[in-house]
Every structure is written in C-alpha cells, then in structure tokens.
Amino acid sequence: MALNAQVVVLLATAMLAGALPLEDEYGNVLHAPGGYGAPAAYAAPAIAYAAPVAKAVVAAPAVAYAAPVAKAVVAEPVAYPKYEFNYGVHDAHTGDIKQQSEARDGDVVKGSYSLVEPDGSTRTVEYQADDHNGFNAVVHRTPGAHPVAVAPAVAVAHAPVAVAHAPIGYH
C-alpha cells in the first residue's frame, strides 16, 4: 500500500507541475486547478548581427544645364465658320413629318425647323443667334388640313363575377 500511495503522490505532483497530463474515462485531458503548467525554461533564439560596413562616399559628377530656349508662339490659322445644311423626313406609314435647315456665317446662325403635331397642326420654329442679340426664336402654329377627331370617352361598367368553390374533401 505504501508503494501505491507513493505512486499516487508522485502522479499528483507531476500533474500539478504540468509535466504529466491526466485523462478521464472518456479520454479528455484533465488539467490541474489554476490552468496549465508553466514550461520548465525558455531560451530566446540566438541571433547574430554583423557590424555595419563603411562605404566610401563618391561625389556626383557635375552636370551643366543649358538655359531654357524661348520659343515664339505662332497662332494657328482659324477657319472661318461657314456652313449650310437641311434635311427632311416624310414617313406616311408612321406619320412622322419634319424638316430642318440651318446656315452659319461667322458668328451668326439662322435656321428653322418644323414638325407635324399629333393633332395635325404644324409647328414651325424660326431662330437666329449672334453675339449681339443672343438666341431668339419665333414659334408659328398652322392648323392642320385634316384635324384628328378625338372620340369621347365611354364609361364601361363590368358586372360582378360570382365564383363558387367546391368543398375540400378529406381522405
């Protein structure tokens, strides 16, 4: 018995020191109260450093820079703004009828465009723009040859629909 008591004391001492893990009947590791045991010793890794090497300082070569060269700025020639264009669309299938024309001579722009409105009338806009007067537009409206007749709205009332559901059968 004395030998078993010595073994128990030795095992308990080893467990308390953290040197020997103890397992329960399920294989779980039991630790001594107070947490894990501290390691016996810790040694820092040995790192050797070399002494810094002295380098010789070499002077940079002298560089001579030239003074900036003055360049004469030559203005590029600007083309005189002058153009004219016009186009028109007349699509009988969709009813898209429109046209535009514009002319520019220097800083003066003149033009007009027209289109057929949904009610059959024609809207024509004549415009002019220049540095002195700015942008000015005059709108003309010409009644259409065939005005579109608008049908009066008709109120529609729907009768309520009766819905009957079959009873749900149980199995």
C-alpha positions in Angstrom: 0.0 0.0 0.0 2.8 2.3 0.7 4.0 1.9 -2.8 0.6 2.8 -4.3 0.4 5.9 -2.1 3.9 6.9 -3.3 2.8 6.4 -6.9 -0.4 8.5 -6.4 1.6 11.3 -4.7 4.2 11.2 -7.5 1.5 11.3 -10.2 -0.4 14.1 -8.4 2.8 16.1 -8.1 3.6 15.6 -11.8 0.1 16.6 -12.7 0.2 19.8 -10.6 3.5 20.7 -12.1 2.0 20.4 -15.5 4.5 17.7 -16.6 2.0 14.9 -16.9 -1.4 15.2 -18.4 -4.2 13.2 -16.8 -7.1 11.7 -18.7 -10.6 10.9 -17.6 -12.5 7.7 -18.6 -13.6 9.4 -21.9 -10.1 10.3 -23.0 -10.4 14.0 -22.1 -7.2 15.6 -20.8 -7.6 16.9 -17.3 -5.5 19.8 -16.1 -4.5 20.9 -12.6 -6.6 23.6 -10.9 -5.3 27.0 -11.8 -4.7 26.3 -15.5 -1.8 24.9 -17.5 1.6 24.3 -16.1 4.4 26.7 -17.0 7.2 25.4 -19.2 10.4 24.5 -17.5 12.6 27.0 -19.3 12.5 29.4 -22.2 15.5 30.4 -24.2 15.5 33.2 -26.8 16.8 32.2 -30.2 20.4 33.2 -30.8 20.7 35.9 -33.5 24.0 37.2 -34.7 24.3 40.7 -36.2 27.2 41.8 -38.4 28.8 45.2 -37.8 27.8 47.9 -40.3 30.1 48.2 -43.3 31.5 51.7 -44.0 31.1 52.8 -47.6 33.2 55.3 -49.4 31.2 58.5 -50.4 31.7 59.4 -54.1 30.8 62.9 -55.2 28.3 63.1 -58.0 29.6 64.3 -61.3 28.9 68.0 -62.0 26.2 68.4 -64.6 25.7 71.7 -66.5 22.2 72.6 -67.7 21.5 74.9 -70.5 19.2 77.9 -70.1 15.7 77.5 -71.4 15.2 78.4 -75.0 12.5 81.0 -75.7 10.1 79.8 -78.5 7.9 82.1 -80.4 4.3 81.0 -80.2 2.6 81.1 -83.6 -1.1 81.2 -83.6 -2.7 78.5 -85.8 -5.0 79.8 -88.5 -8.7 79.5 -87.6 -11.0 78.5 -90.4 -13.9 80.9 -90.9 -17.1 79.2 -89.7 -19.5 78.9 -92.5 -21.9 76.1 -93.4 -25.4 75.3 -94.5 -27.5 72.1 -94.1 -31.0 70.9 -94.3 -32.9 67.6 -94.1 -36.4 66.4 -94.1 -38.5 63.3 -93.2 -41.8 62.3 -94.6 -42.9 58.9 -93.4 -46.5 58.3 -94.4 -46.6 55.0 -92.5 -45.8 56.4 -89.1 -47.0 60.0 -89.8 -43.5 61.4 -88.9 -43.2 64.5 -90.9 -40.5 67.1 -90.1 -37.7 69.2 -91.6 -34.9 71.4 -90.5 -32.5 73.9 -92.2 -29.7 75.9 -90.7 -27.0 78.3 -92.0 -24.0 79.8 -90.3 -21.9 82.7 -91.5 -19.2 83.7 -88.9 -20.9 84.2 -85.6 -24.4 84.4 -87.0 -26.6 81.3 -87.1 -30.0 81.3 -88.7 -32.4 78.4 -89.1 -35.8 76.8 -88.8 -37.5 73.5 -88.2 -41.0 72.3 -88.4 -42.9 69.2 -87.4 -46.5 67.9 -87.6 -48.1 67.7 -84.1 -50.4 64.8 -83.1 -53.5 66.9 -83.6 -52.5 67.5 -87.3 -51.2 71.1 -86.9 -47.7 72.1 -88.0 -45.3 73.8 -85.6 -42.6 75.9 -87.2 -39.7 77.5 -85.2 -37.5 80.1 -86.8 -34.4 81.0 -84.8 -31.4 83.3 -85.0 -28.3 83.6 -82.8 -25.5 86.1 -82.8 -23.1 87.8 -80.3 -25.1 91.0 -80.1 -28.7 89.7 -79.7 -28.2 86.2 -78.3 -30.6 83.4 -79.2 -34.1 84.4 -80.4 -36.8 82.0 -81.6 -40.3 82.6 -83.0 -42.8 79.8 -83.0 -45.7 79.6 -85.5 -48.5 77.1 -85.4 -50.5 76.4 -88.5 -53.8 74.4 -88.1 -53.7 71.0 -89.9 -55.6 70.3 -93.1 -57.1 67.1 -91.5 -57.6 67.7 -87.8 -57.7 64.5 -85.8 -61.1 63.8 -84.3 -61.0 62.8 -80.7 -63.6 60.2 -79.7 -65.4 61.0 -76.4 -64.6 58.7 -73.6 -67.1 56.0 -72.9 -67.7 54.7 -69.3 -67.6 51.0 -69.1 -69.1 49.1 -66.1 -68.5 45.4 -65.6 -70.9 43.1 -63.8 -69.6 41.3 -60.7 -68.5 37.8 -61.3 -69.8 35.1 -59.0 -67.2 32.4 -58.1 -68.2 29.2 -56.4 -65.6 26.8 -54.9 -66.1 23.1 -54.4 -65.7 21.9 -50.8 -62.4 20.4 -49.9 -62.6 16.7 -49.4 -60.8 14.8 -46.8 -59.1 11.4 -47.4 
